[in-house]
Every structure is written in structure tokens, then in C-alpha cells.
Amino acid sequence: MDGVHGLNLAWDDRLVLCAYHPGLCVAGINDEERLREEGFVALQLPPLLADKTVHLYLMVHDRDGRQWSNSRYLGEF
């Protein structure tokens, strides 16, 4: 990521992957908790989105869920 100097990045930050279909106004997020230190996150799309193109966003929050990052757009899938 650009400009990460001075940010509070912790190994136990939680990763949230969101798949969103704007036309249907339907989104899904990962069910299993993933930590920053693990380096990956995956999700099972809701059945309504199984054969649709979705927009992917990644967000991170601290262990308590109080501080959230801005979302990072990952593109269409």
C-alpha cells in the first residue's frame, strides 16, 4: 500500500472482503475471521451472486472493531 508510514498496522488486524453487486444491491462478506498476518482472505458468494460479476472491496479493522480503514477497491470479479 502507498503511504503506510506512520499508520498503526498490527498483525492481528482483521480483514474483511466484500463482494457487491450494485444492480441487485446485494453484498456478501467473508464468514471466517482472517488476520492481517495470515496474508489472505476468501469468501463464499451468496447464492444470488454465484453467476454474477461483483465488485470486490477490502477493509481492515482493529481487533476490537472500533477503528476501520477506508475500503480498498480490488476490481471486478
mmCIF file of the N, C-alpha and C atoms, coordinates in Angstrom:
data_MODEL
# 
_entry.id   MODEL 
# 
loop_
_atom_site.group_PDB 
_atom_site.id 
_atom_site.type_symbol 
_atom_site.label_atom_id 
_atom_site.label_alt_id 
_atom_site.label_comp_id 
_atom_site.label_asym_id 
_atom_site.label_entity_id 
_atom_site.label_seq_id 
_atom_site.pdbx_PDB_ins_code 
_atom_site.Cartn_x 
_atom_site.Cartn_y 
_atom_site.Cartn_z 
_atom_site.occupancy 
_atom_site.B_iso_or_equiv 
_atom_site.pdbx_formal_charge 
_atom_site.auth_seq_id 
_atom_site.auth_comp_id 
_atom_site.auth_asym_id 
_atom_site.auth_atom_id 
_atom_site.pdbx_PDB_model_num 
ATOM 1   N N  . MET A 1 1  ? 0.840   -1.188  0.000   1.00 0.00 ? 1  MET A N  1 
ATOM 2   C CA . MET A 1 1  ? 0.000   0.000   0.000   1.00 0.00 ? 1  MET A CA 1 
ATOM 3   C C  . MET A 1 1  ? 0.878   1.242   0.000   1.00 0.00 ? 1  MET A C  1 
ATOM 4   N N  . ASP A 1 2  ? 0.403   2.285   -0.618  1.00 0.00 ? 2  ASP A N  1 
ATOM 5   C CA . ASP A 1 2  ? 1.128   3.543   -0.634  1.00 0.00 ? 2  ASP A CA 1 
ATOM 6   C C  . ASP A 1 2  ? 0.911   4.283   0.667   1.00 0.00 ? 2  ASP A C  1 
ATOM 7   N N  . GLY A 1 3  ? 1.947   4.962   1.128   1.00 0.00 ? 3  GLY A N  1 
ATOM 8   C CA . GLY A 1 3  ? 1.805   5.847   2.272   1.00 0.00 ? 3  GLY A CA 1 
ATOM 9   C C  . GLY A 1 3  ? 1.468   5.160   3.575   1.00 0.00 ? 3  GLY A C  1 
ATOM 10  N N  . VAL A 1 4  ? 2.079   4.020   3.875   1.00 0.00 ? 4  VAL A N  1 
ATOM 11  C CA . VAL A 1 4  ? 1.750   3.322   5.111   1.00 0.00 ? 4  VAL A CA 1 
ATOM 12  C C  . VAL A 1 4  ? 2.621   3.763   6.279   1.00 0.00 ? 4  VAL A C  1 
ATOM 13  N N  . HIS A 1 5  ? 3.612   4.610   6.043   1.00 0.00 ? 5  HIS A N  1 
ATOM 14  C CA . HIS A 1 5  ? 4.475   5.065   7.130   1.00 0.00 ? 5  HIS A CA 1 
ATOM 15  C C  . HIS A 1 5  ? 3.654   5.858   8.138   1.00 0.00 ? 5  HIS A C  1 
ATOM 16  N N  . GLY A 1 6  ? 3.827   5.544   9.404   1.00 0.00 ? 6  GLY A N  1 
ATOM 17  C CA . GLY A 1 6  ? 3.120   6.266   10.455  1.00 0.00 ? 6  GLY A CA 1 
ATOM 18  C C  . GLY A 1 6  ? 1.738   5.720   10.762  1.00 0.00 ? 6  GLY A C  1 
ATOM 19  N N  . LEU A 1 7  ? 1.264   4.734   10.002  1.00 0.00 ? 7  LEU A N  1 
ATOM 20  C CA . LEU A 1 7  ? -0.045  4.157   10.282  1.00 0.00 ? 7  LEU A CA 1 
ATOM 21  C C  . LEU A 1 7  ? 0.084   3.080   11.344  1.00 0.00 ? 7  LEU A C  1 
ATOM 22  N N  . ASN A 1 8  ? -0.976  2.829   12.034  1.00 0.00 ? 8  ASN A N  1 
ATOM 23  C CA . ASN A 1 8  ? -0.994  1.819   13.078  1.00 0.00 ? 8  ASN A CA 1 
ATOM 24  C C  . ASN A 1 8  ? -1.407  0.484   12.466  1.00 0.00 ? 8  ASN A C  1 
ATOM 25  N N  . LEU A 1 9  ? -0.429  -0.268  11.957  1.00 0.00 ? 9  LEU A N  1 
ATOM 26  C CA . LEU A 1 9  ? -0.684  -1.563  11.343  1.00 0.00 ? 9  LEU A CA 1 
ATOM 27  C C  . LEU A 1 9  ? -0.308  -2.645  12.336  1.00 0.00 ? 9  LEU A C  1 
ATOM 28  N N  . ALA A 1 10 ? -1.218  -3.548  12.636  1.00 0.00 ? 10 ALA A N  1 
ATOM 29  C CA . ALA A 1 10 ? -0.956  -4.598  13.618  1.00 0.00 ? 10 ALA A CA 1 
ATOM 30  C C  . ALA A 1 10 ? -1.175  -5.967  12.992  1.00 0.00 ? 10 ALA A C  1 
ATOM 31  N N  . TRP A 1 11 ? -0.434  -6.942  13.464  1.00 0.00 ? 11 TRP A N  1 
ATOM 32  C CA . TRP A 1 11 ? -0.527  -8.313  12.948  1.00 0.00 ? 11 TRP A CA 1 
ATOM 33  C C  . TRP A 1 11 ? -1.927  -8.887  13.130  1.00 0.00 ? 11 TRP A C  1 
ATOM 34  N N  . ASP A 1 12 ? -2.643  -8.436  14.163  1.00 0.00 ? 12 ASP A N  1 
ATOM 35  C CA . ASP A 1 12 ? -3.952  -9.018  14.459  1.00 0.00 ? 12 ASP A CA 1 
ATOM 36  C C  . ASP A 1 12 ? -5.120  -8.177  13.954  1.00 0.00 ? 12 ASP A C  1 
ATOM 37  N N  . ASP A 1 13 ? -4.848  -7.233  13.037  1.00 0.00 ? 13 ASP A N  1 
ATOM 38  C CA . ASP A 1 13 ? -5.948  -6.531  12.376  1.00 0.00 ? 13 ASP A CA 1 
ATOM 39  C C  . ASP A 1 13 ? -6.784  -7.559  11.621  1.00 0.00 ? 13 ASP A C  1 
ATOM 40  N N  . ARG A 1 14 ? -8.077  -7.339  11.560  1.00 0.00 ? 14 ARG A N  1 
ATOM 41  C CA . ARG A 1 14 ? -8.993  -8.261  10.874  1.00 0.00 ? 14 ARG A CA 1 
ATOM 42  C C  . ARG A 1 14 ? -9.249  -7.788  9.451   1.00 0.00 ? 14 ARG A C  1 
ATOM 43  N N  . LEU A 1 15 ? -9.242  -8.734  8.511   1.00 0.00 ? 15 LEU A N  1 
ATOM 44  C CA . LEU A 1 15 ? -9.512  -8.445  7.105   1.00 0.00 ? 15 LEU A CA 1 
ATOM 45  C C  . LEU A 1 15 ? -10.968 -8.754  6.782   1.00 0.00 ? 15 LEU A C  1 
ATOM 46  N N  . VAL A 1 16 ? -11.599 -7.863  6.050   1.00 0.00 ? 16 VAL A N  1 
ATOM 47  C CA . VAL A 1 16 ? -12.976 -8.061  5.607   1.00 0.00 ? 16 VAL A CA 1 
ATOM 48  C C  . VAL A 1 16 ? -13.006 -7.883  4.094   1.00 0.00 ? 16 VAL A C  1 
ATOM 49  N N  . LEU A 1 17 ? -13.404 -8.940  3.387   1.00 0.00 ? 17 LEU A N  1 
ATOM 50  C CA . LEU A 1 17 ? -13.552 -8.900  1.937   1.00 0.00 ? 17 LEU A CA 1 
ATOM 51  C C  . LEU A 1 17 ? -15.038 -8.815  1.622   1.00 0.00 ? 17 LEU A C  1 
ATOM 52  N N  . CYS A 1 18 ? -15.405 -7.844  0.817   1.00 0.00 ? 18 CYS A N  1 
ATOM 53  C CA . CYS A 1 18 ? -16.810 -7.621  0.464   1.00 0.00 ? 18 CYS A CA 1 
ATOM 54  C C  . CYS A 1 18 ? -16.981 -7.732  -1.040  1.00 0.00 ? 18 CYS A C  1 
ATOM 55  N N  . ALA A 1 19 ? -17.947 -8.534  -1.463  1.00 0.00 ? 19 ALA A N  1 
ATOM 56  C CA . ALA A 1 19 ? -18.339 -8.650  -2.867  1.00 0.00 ? 19 ALA A CA 1 
ATOM 57  C C  . ALA A 1 19 ? -19.706 -7.983  -3.007  1.00 0.00 ? 19 ALA A C  1 
ATOM 58  N N  . TYR A 1 20 ? -19.815 -7.023  -3.927  1.00 0.00 ? 20 TYR A N  1 
ATOM 59  C CA . TYR A 1 20 ? -21.035 -6.227  -4.042  1.00 0.00 ? 20 TYR A CA 1 
ATOM 60  C C  . TYR A 1 20 ? -21.513 -6.178  -5.488  1.00 0.00 ? 20 TYR A C  1 
ATOM 61  N N  . HIS A 1 21 ? -22.817 -6.362  -5.665  1.00 0.00 ? 21 HIS A N  1 
ATOM 62  C CA . HIS A 1 21 ? -23.452 -6.210  -6.979  1.00 0.00 ? 21 HIS A CA 1 
ATOM 63  C C  . HIS A 1 21 ? -24.369 -4.999  -6.898  1.00 0.00 ? 21 HIS A C  1 
ATOM 64  N N  . PRO A 1 22 ? -23.978 -3.871  -7.536  1.00 0.00 ? 22 PRO A N  1 
ATOM 65  C CA . PRO A 1 22 ? -24.767 -2.644  -7.394  1.00 0.00 ? 22 PRO A CA 1 
ATOM 66  C C  . PRO A 1 22 ? -26.172 -2.729  -7.979  1.00 0.00 ? 22 PRO A C  1 
ATOM 67  N N  . GLY A 1 23 ? -26.365 -3.468  -9.060  1.00 0.00 ? 23 GLY A N  1 
ATOM 68  C CA . GLY A 1 23 ? -27.696 -3.569  -9.669  1.00 0.00 ? 23 GLY A CA 1 
ATOM 69  C C  . GLY A 1 23 ? -28.700 -4.286  -8.783  1.00 0.00 ? 23 GLY A C  1 
ATOM 70  N N  . LEU A 1 24 ? -28.237 -5.286  -8.049  1.00 0.00 ? 24 LEU A N  1 
ATOM 71  C CA . LEU A 1 24 ? -29.111 -6.051  -7.155  1.00 0.00 ? 24 LEU A CA 1 
ATOM 72  C C  . LEU A 1 24 ? -29.102 -5.512  -5.725  1.00 0.00 ? 24 LEU A C  1 
ATOM 73  N N  . CYS A 1 25 ? -28.166 -4.617  -5.432  1.00 0.00 ? 25 CYS A N  1 
ATOM 74  C CA . CYS A 1 25 ? -27.972 -4.103  -4.070  1.00 0.00 ? 25 CYS A CA 1 
ATOM 75  C C  . CYS A 1 25 ? -27.773 -5.247  -3.078  1.00 0.00 ? 25 CYS A C  1 
ATOM 76  N N  . VAL A 1 26 ? -26.943 -6.217  -3.483  1.00 0.00 ? 26 VAL A N  1 
ATOM 77  C CA . VAL A 1 26 ? -26.652 -7.386  -2.654  1.00 0.00 ? 26 VAL A CA 1 
ATOM 78  C C  . VAL A 1 26 ? -25.150 -7.458  -2.446  1.00 0.00 ? 26 VAL A C  1 
ATOM 79  N N  . ALA A 1 27 ? -24.755 -7.765  -1.209  1.00 0.00 ? 27 ALA A N  1 
ATOM 80  C CA . ALA A 1 27 ? -23.337 -7.899  -0.882  1.00 0.00 ? 27 ALA A CA 1 
ATOM 81  C C  . ALA A 1 27 ? -23.127 -9.123  -0.007  1.00 0.00 ? 27 ALA A C  1 
ATOM 82  N N  . GLY A 1 28 ? -21.906 -9.611  -0.015  1.00 0.00 ? 28 GLY A N  1 
ATOM 83  C CA . GLY A 1 28 ? -21.523 -10.706 0.868   1.00 0.00 ? 28 GLY A CA 1 
ATOM 84  C C  . GLY A 1 28 ? -20.132 -10.429 1.397   1.00 0.00 ? 28 GLY A C  1 
ATOM 85  N N  . ILE A 1 29 ? -19.853 -10.862 2.624   1.00 0.00 ? 29 ILE A N  1 
ATOM 86  C CA . ILE A 1 29 ? -18.528 -10.724 3.209   1.00 0.00 ? 29 ILE A CA 1 
ATOM 87  C C  . ILE A 1 29 ? -18.045 -12.084 3.694   1.00 0.00 ? 29 ILE A C  1 
ATOM 88  N N  . ASN A 1 30 ? -16.739 -12.170 3.969   1.00 0.00 ? 30 ASN A N  1 
ATOM 89  C CA . ASN A 1 30 ? -16.174 -13.426 4.450   1.00 0.00 ? 30 ASN A CA 1 
ATOM 90  C C  . ASN A 1 30 ? -16.786 -13.824 5.788   1.00 0.00 ? 30 ASN A C  1 
ATOM 91  N N  . ASP A 1 31 ? -17.103 -15.109 5.925   1.00 0.00 ? 31 ASP A N  1 
ATOM 92  C CA . ASP A 1 31 ? -17.671 -15.643 7.165   1.00 0.00 ? 31 ASP A CA 1 
ATOM 93  C C  . ASP A 1 31 ? -16.604 -15.930 8.209   1.00 0.00 ? 31 ASP A C  1 
ATOM 94  N N  . GLU A 1 32 ? -15.429 -16.371 7.741   1.00 0.00 ? 32 GLU A N  1 
ATOM 95  C CA . GLU A 1 32 ? -14.350 -16.737 8.655   1.00 0.00 ? 32 GLU A CA 1 
ATOM 96  C C  . GLU A 1 32 ? -13.453 -15.531 8.918   1.00 0.00 ? 32 GLU A C  1 
ATOM 97  N N  . GLU A 1 33 ? -13.122 -15.321 10.186  1.00 0.00 ? 33 GLU A N  1 
ATOM 98  C CA . GLU A 1 33 ? -12.234 -14.229 10.537  1.00 0.00 ? 33 GLU A CA 1 
ATOM 99  C C  . GLU A 1 33 ? -10.830 -14.495 10.000  1.00 0.00 ? 33 GLU A C  1 
ATOM 100 N N  . ARG A 1 34 ? -10.237 -13.482 9.412   1.00 0.00 ? 34 ARG A N  1 
ATOM 101 C CA . ARG A 1 34 ? -8.870  -13.571 8.894   1.00 0.00 ? 34 ARG A CA 1 
ATOM 102 C C  . ARG A 1 34 ? -8.047  -12.425 9.478   1.00 0.00 ? 34 ARG A C  1 
ATOM 103 N N  . LEU A 1 35 ? -6.800  -12.740 9.812   1.00 0.00 ? 35 LEU A N  1 
ATOM 104 C CA . LEU A 1 35 ? -5.897  -11.749 10.378  1.00 0.00 ? 35 LEU A CA 1 
ATOM 105 C C  . LEU A 1 35 ? -4.940  -11.231 9.310   1.00 0.00 ? 35 LEU A C  1 
ATOM 106 N N  . ARG A 1 36 ? -4.485  -9.990  9.481   1.00 0.00 ? 36 ARG A N  1 
ATOM 107 C CA . ARG A 1 36 ? -3.524  -9.398  8.549   1.00 0.00 ? 36 ARG A CA 1 
ATOM 108 C C  . ARG A 1 36 ? -2.302  -10.299 8.387   1.00 0.00 ? 36 ARG A C  1 
ATOM 109 N N  . GLU A 1 37 ? -1.814  -10.880 9.481   1.00 0.00 ? 37 GLU A N  1 
ATOM 110 C CA . GLU A 1 37 ? -0.597  -11.687 9.420   1.00 0.00 ? 37 GLU A CA 1 
ATOM 111 C C  . GLU A 1 37 ? -0.765  -12.935 8.547   1.00 0.00 ? 37 GLU A C  1 
ATOM 112 N N  . GLU A 1 38 ? -1.999  -13.413 8.362   1.00 0.00 ? 38 GLU A N  1 
ATOM 113 C CA . GLU A 1 38 ? -2.240  -14.591 7.525   1.00 0.00 ? 38 GLU A CA 1 
ATOM 114 C C  . GLU A 1 38 ? -2.030  -14.280 6.038   1.00 0.00 ? 38 GLU A C  1 
ATOM 115 N N  . GLY A 1 39 ? -2.269  -13.027 5.657   1.00 0.00 ? 39 GLY A N  1 
ATOM 116 C CA . GLY A 1 39 ? -1.977  -12.596 4.303   1.00 0.00 ? 39 GLY A CA 1 
ATOM 117 C C  . GLY A 1 39 ? -2.983  -12.984 3.237   1.00 0.00 ? 39 GLY A C  1 
ATOM 118 N N  . PHE A 1 40 ? -4.131  -13.550 3.623   1.00 0.00 ? 40 PHE A N  1 
ATOM 119 C CA . PHE A 1 40 ? -5.153  -13.874 2.624   1.00 0.00 ? 40 PHE A CA 1 
ATOM 120 C C  . PHE A 1 40 ? -6.534  -13.851 3.273   1.00 0.00 ? 40 PHE A C  1 
ATOM 121 N N  . VAL A 1 41 ? -7.532  -13.697 2.418   1.00 0.00 ? 41 VAL A N  1 
ATOM 122 C CA . VAL A 1 41 ? -8.925  -13.760 2.851   1.00 0.00 ? 41 VAL A CA 1 
ATOM 123 C C  . VAL A 1 41 ? -9.744  -14.254 1.664   1.00 0.00 ? 41 VAL A C  1 
ATOM 124 N N  . ALA A 1 42 ? -10.777 -15.025 1.924   1.00 0.00 ? 42 ALA A N  1 
ATOM 125 C CA . ALA A 1 42 ? -11.651 -15.553 0.875   1.00 0.00 ? 42 ALA A CA 1 
ATOM 126 C C  . ALA A 1 42 ? -13.091 -15.495 1.368   1.00 0.00 ? 42 ALA A C  1 
ATOM 127 N N  . LEU A 1 43 ? -14.009 -15.579 0.437   1.00 0.00 ? 43 LEU A N  1 
ATOM 128 C CA . LEU A 1 43 ? -15.416 -15.608 0.831   1.00 0.00 ? 43 LEU A CA 1 
ATOM 129 C C  . LEU A 1 43 ? -16.207 -16.500 -0.096  1.00 0.00 ? 43 LEU A C  1 
ATOM 130 N N  . GLN A 1 44 ? -17.305 -16.991 0.413   1.00 0.00 ? 44 GLN A N  1 
ATOM 131 C CA . GLN A 1 44 ? -18.283 -17.752 -0.369  1.00 0.00 ? 44 GLN A CA 1 
ATOM 132 C C  . GLN A 1 44 ? -19.361 -16.767 -0.787  1.00 0.00 ? 44 GLN A C  1 
ATOM 133 N N  . LEU A 1 45 ? -19.564 -16.606 -2.089  1.00 0.00 ? 45 LEU A N  1 
ATOM 134 C CA . LEU A 1 45 ? -20.584 -15.668 -2.556  1.00 0.00 ? 45 LEU A CA 1 
ATOM 135 C C  . LEU A 1 45 ? -21.975 -16.139 -2.170  1.00 0.00 ? 45 LEU A C  1 
ATOM 136 N N  . PRO A 1 46 ? -22.856 -15.207 -1.837  1.00 0.00 ? 46 PRO A N  1 
ATOM 137 C CA . PRO A 1 46 ? -24.255 -15.578 -1.620  1.00 0.00 ? 46 PRO A CA 1 
ATOM 138 C C  . PRO A 1 46 ? -24.811 -16.205 -2.901  1.00 0.00 ? 46 PRO A C  1 
ATOM 139 N N  . PRO A 1 47 ? -25.727 -17.170 -2.800  1.00 0.00 ? 47 PRO A N  1 
ATOM 140 C CA . PRO A 1 47 ? -26.265 -17.845 -3.989  1.00 0.00 ? 47 PRO A CA 1 
ATOM 141 C C  . PRO A 1 47 ? -26.778 -16.880 -5.065  1.00 0.00 ? 47 PRO A C  1 
ATOM 142 N N  . LEU A 1 48 ? -27.360 -15.771 -4.667  1.00 0.00 ? 48 LEU A N  1 
ATOM 143 C CA . LEU A 1 48 ? -27.886 -14.790 -5.621  1.00 0.00 ? 48 LEU A CA 1 
ATOM 144 C C  . LEU A 1 48 ? -26.781 -14.196 -6.498  1.00 0.00 ? 48 LEU A C  1 
ATOM 145 N N  . LEU A 1 49 ? -25.538 -14.216 -6.014  1.00 0.00 ? 49 LEU A N  1 
ATOM 146 C CA . LEU A 1 49 ? -24.424 -13.623 -6.747  1.00 0.00 ? 49 LEU A CA 1 
ATOM 147 C C  . LEU A 1 49 ? -23.527 -14.656 -7.430  1.00 0.00 ? 49 LEU A C  1 
ATOM 148 N N  . ALA A 1 50 ? -23.858 -15.924 -7.306  1.00 0.00 ? 50 ALA A N  1 
ATOM 149 C CA . ALA A 1 50 ? -22.980 -17.001 -7.768  1.00 0.00 ? 50 ALA A CA 1 
ATOM 150 C C  . ALA A 1 50 ? -22.558 -16.879 -9.235  1.00 0.00 ? 50 ALA A C  1 
ATOM 151 N N  . ASP A 1 51 ? -23.420 -16.407 -10.100 1.00 0.00 ? 51 ASP A N  1 
ATOM 152 C CA . ASP A 1 51 ? -23.083 -16.309 -11.520 1.00 0.00 ? 51 ASP A CA 1 
ATOM 153 C C  . ASP A 1 51 ? -23.043 -14.854 -12.010 1.00 0.00 ? 51 ASP A C  1 
ATOM 154 N N  . LYS A 1 52 ? -22.878 -13.934 -11.093 1.00 0.00 ? 52 LYS A N  1 
ATOM 155 C CA . LYS A 1 52 ? -22.874 -12.504 -11.419 1.00 0.00 ? 52 LYS A CA 1 
ATOM 156 C C  . LYS A 1 52 ? -21.470 -11.923 -11.269 1.00 0.00 ? 52 LYS A C  1 
ATOM 157 N N  . THR A 1 53 ? -21.216 -10.851 -11.996 1.00 0.00 ? 53 THR A N  1 
ATOM 158 C CA . THR A 1 53 ? -19.993 -10.080 -11.808 1.00 0.00 ? 53 THR A CA 1 
ATOM 159 C C  . THR A 1 53 ? -20.184 -9.194  -10.583 1.00 0.00 ? 53 THR A C  1 
ATOM 160 N N  . VAL A 1 54 ? -19.193 -9.188  -9.715  1.00 0.00 ? 54 VAL A N  1 
ATOM 161 C CA . VAL A 1 54 ? -19.276 -8.383  -8.496  1.00 0.00 ? 54 VAL A CA 1 
ATOM 162 C C  . VAL A 1 54 ? -18.058 -7.456  -8.401  1.00 0.00 ? 54 VAL A C  1 
ATOM 163 N N  . HIS A 1 55 ? -18.192 -6.422  -7.599  1.00 0.00 ? 55 HIS A N  1 
ATOM 164 C CA . HIS A 1 55 ? -17.094 -5.521  -7.268  1.00 0.00 ? 55 HIS A CA 1 
ATOM 165 C C  . HIS A 1 55 ? -16.537 -5.971  -5.927  1.00 0.00 ? 55 HIS A C  1 
ATOM 166 N N  . LEU A 1 56 ? -15.211 -6.065  -5.837  1.00 0.00 ? 56 LEU A N  1 
ATOM 167 C CA . LEU A 1 56 ? -14.570 -6.521  -4.600  1.00 0.00 ? 56 LEU A CA 1 
ATOM 168 C C  . LEU A 1 56 ? -13.918 -5.355  -3.866  1.00 0.00 ? 56 LEU A C  1 
ATOM 169 N N  . TYR A 1 57 ? -14.115 -5.326  -2.561  1.00 0.00 ? 57 TYR A N  1 
ATOM 170 C CA . TYR A 1 57 ? -13.537 -4.305  -1.692  1.00 0.00 ? 57 TYR A CA 1 
ATOM 171 C C  . TYR A 1 57 ? -12.878 -5.002  -0.509  1.00 0.00 ? 57 TYR A C  1 
ATOM 172 N N  . LEU A 1 58 ? -11.753 -4.470  -0.069  1.00 0.00 ? 58 LEU A N  1 
ATOM 173 C CA . LEU A 1 58 ? -11.065 -4.982  1.107   1.00 0.00 ? 58 LEU A CA 1 
ATOM 174 C C  . LEU A 1 58 ? -11.041 -3.899  2.165   1.00 0.00 ? 58 LEU A C  1 
ATOM 175 N N  . MET A 1 59 ? -11.387 -4.275  3.395   1.00 0.00 ? 59 MET A N  1 
ATOM 176 C CA . MET A 1 59 ? -11.348 -3.370  4.533   1.00 0.00 ? 59 MET A CA 1 
ATOM 177 C C  . MET A 1 59 ? -10.599 -4.056  5.666   1.00 0.00 ? 59 MET A C  1 
ATOM 178 N N  . VAL A 1 60 ? -10.068 -3.272  6.570   1.00 0.00 ? 60 VAL A N  1 
ATOM 179 C CA . VAL A 1 60 ? -9.332  -3.789  7.714   1.00 0.00 ? 60 VAL A CA 1 
ATOM 180 C C  . VAL A 1 60 ? -9.834  -3.064  8.954   1.00 0.00 ? 60 VAL A C  1 
ATOM 181 N N  . HIS A 1 61 ? -9.958  -3.801  10.060  1.00 0.00 ? 61 HIS A N  1 
ATOM 182 C CA . HIS A 1 61 ? -10.289 -3.146  11.333  1.00 0.00 ? 61 HIS A CA 1 
ATOM 183 C C  . HIS A 1 61 ? -9.436  -3.726  12.446  1.00 0.00 ? 61 HIS A C  1 
ATOM 184 N N  . ASP A 1 62 ? -9.344  -2.969  13.541  1.00 0.00 ? 62 ASP A N  1 
ATOM 185 C CA . ASP A 1 62 ? -8.548  -3.427  14.674  1.00 0.00 ? 62 ASP A CA 1 
ATOM 186 C C  . ASP A 1 62 ? -9.264  -4.576  15.385  1.00 0.00 ? 62 ASP A C  1 
ATOM 187 N N  . ARG A 1 63 ? -8.593  -5.177  16.329  1.00 0.00 ? 63 ARG A N  1 
ATOM 188 C CA . ARG A 1 63 ? -9.132  -6.378  16.987  1.00 0.00 ? 63 ARG A CA 1 
ATOM 189 C C  . ARG A 1 63 ? -10.473 -6.133  17.671  1.00 0.00 ? 63 ARG A C  1 
ATOM 190 N N  . ASP A 1 64 ? -10.717 -4.889  18.075  1.00 0.00 ? 64 ASP A N  1 
ATOM 191 C CA . ASP A 1 64 ? -11.970 -4.570  18.766  1.00 0.00 ? 64 ASP A CA 1 
ATOM 192 C C  . ASP A 1 64 ? -13.076 -4.098  17.827  1.00 0.00 ? 64 ASP A C  1 
ATOM 193 N N  . GLY A 1 65 ? -12.754 -3.927  16.550  1.00 0.00 ? 65 GLY A N  1 
ATOM 194 C CA . GLY A 1 65 ? -13.752 -3.465  15.584  1.00 0.00 ? 65 GLY A CA 1 
ATOM 195 C C  . GLY A 1 65 ? -14.105 -2.003  15.736  1.00 0.00 ? 65 GLY A C  1 
ATOM 196 N N  . ARG A 1 66 ? -13.261 -1.246  16.424  1.00 0.00 ? 66 ARG A N  1 
ATOM 197 C CA . ARG A 1 66 ? -13.558 0.175   16.649  1.00 0.00 ? 66 ARG A CA 1 
ATOM 198 C C  . ARG A 1 66 ? -12.964 1.080   15.581  1.00 0.00 ? 66 ARG A C  1 
ATOM 199 N N  . GLN A 1 67 ? -11.786 0.733   15.076  1.00 0.00 ? 67 GLN A N  1 
ATOM 200 C CA . GLN A 1 67 ? -11.139 1.557   14.057  1.00 0.00 ? 67 GLN A CA 1 
ATOM 201 C C  . GLN A 1 67 ? -11.111 0.780   12.751  1.00 0.00 ? 67 GLN A C  1 
ATOM 202 N N  . TRP A 1 68 ? -11.664 1.392   11.698  1.00 0.00 ? 68 TRP A N  1 
ATOM 203 C CA . TRP A 1 68 ? -11.754 0.762   10.375  1.00 0.00 ? 68 TRP A CA 1 
ATOM 204 C C  . TRP A 1 68 ? -10.950 1.570   9.374   1.00 0.00 ? 68 TRP A C  1 
ATOM 205 N N  . SER A 1 69 ? -10.343 0.859   8.441   1.00 0.00 ? 69 SER A N  1 
ATOM 206 C CA . SER A 1 69 ? -9.652  1.528   7.340   1.00 0.00 ? 69 SER A CA 1 
ATOM 207 C C  . SER A 1 69 ? -10.674 1.994   6.309   1.00 0.00 ? 69 SER A C  1 
ATOM 208 N N  . ASN A 1 70 ? -10.229 2.846   5.402   1.00 0.00 ? 70 ASN A N  1 
ATOM 209 C CA . ASN A 1 70 ? -11.021 3.111   4.210   1.00 0.00 ? 70 ASN A CA 1 
ATOM 210 C C  . ASN A 1 70 ? -11.014 1.828   3.398   1.00 0.00 ? 70 ASN A C  1 
ATOM 211 N N  . SER A 1 71 ? -12.055 1.613   2.623   1.00 0.00 ? 71 SER A N  1 
ATOM 212 C CA . SER A 1 71 ? -12.074 0.412   1.778   1.00 0.00 ? 71 SER A CA 1 
ATOM 213 C C  . SER A 1 71 ? -11.108 0.580   0.622   1.00 0.00 ? 71 SER A C  1 
ATOM 214 N N  . ARG A 1 72 ? -10.572 -0.544  0.153   1.00 0.00 ? 72 ARG A N  1 
ATOM 215 C CA . ARG A 1 72 ? -9.674  -0.567  -0.998  1.00 0.00 ? 72 ARG A CA 1 
ATOM 216 C C  . ARG A 1 72 ? -10.397 -1.338  -2.100  1.00 0.00 ? 72 ARG A C  1 
ATOM 217 N N  . TYR A 1 73 ? -10.652 -0.667  -3.232  1.00 0.00 ? 73 TYR A N  1 
ATOM 218 C CA . TYR A 1 73 ? -11.333 -1.320  -4.353  1.00 0.00 ? 73 TYR A CA 1 
ATOM 219 C C  . TYR A 1 73 ? -10.355 -2.238  -5.052  1.00 0.00 ? 73 TYR A C  1 
ATOM 220 N N  . LEU A 1 74 ? -10.731 -3.509  -5.204  1.00 0.00 ? 74 LEU A N  1 
ATOM 221 C CA . LEU A 1 74 ? -9.865  -4.505  -5.818  1.00 0.00 ? 74 LEU A CA 1 
ATOM 222 C C  . LEU A 1 74 ? -10.229 -4.810  -7.270  1.00 0.00 ? 74 LEU A C  1 
ATOM 223 N N  . GLY A 1 75 ? -11.367 -4.320  -7.724  1.00 0.00 ? 75 GLY A N  1 
ATOM 224 C CA . GLY A 1 75 ? -11.776 -4.546  -9.110  1.00 0.00 ? 75 GLY A CA 1 
ATOM 225 C C  . GLY A 1 75 ? -12.996 -5.435  -9.230  1.00 0.00 ? 75 GLY A C  1 
ATOM 226 N N  . GLU A 1 76 ? -13.295 -5.805  -10.474 1.00 0.00 ? 76 GLU A N  1 
ATOM 227 C CA . GLU A 1 76 ? -14.439 -6.674  -10.754 1.00 0.00 ? 76 GLU A CA 1 
ATOM 228 C C  . GLU A 1 76 ? -13.983 -8.121  -10.846 1.00 0.00 ? 76 GLU A C  1 
ATOM 229 N N  . PHE A 1 77 ? -14.854 -8.993  -10.437 1.00 0.00 ? 77 PHE A N  1 
ATOM 230 C CA . PHE A 1 77 ? -14.569 -10.428 -10.497 1.00 0.00 ? 77 PHE A CA 1 
ATOM 231 C C  . PHE A 1 77 ? -15.770 -11.120 -11.097 1.00 0.00 ? 77 PHE A C  1 
# 
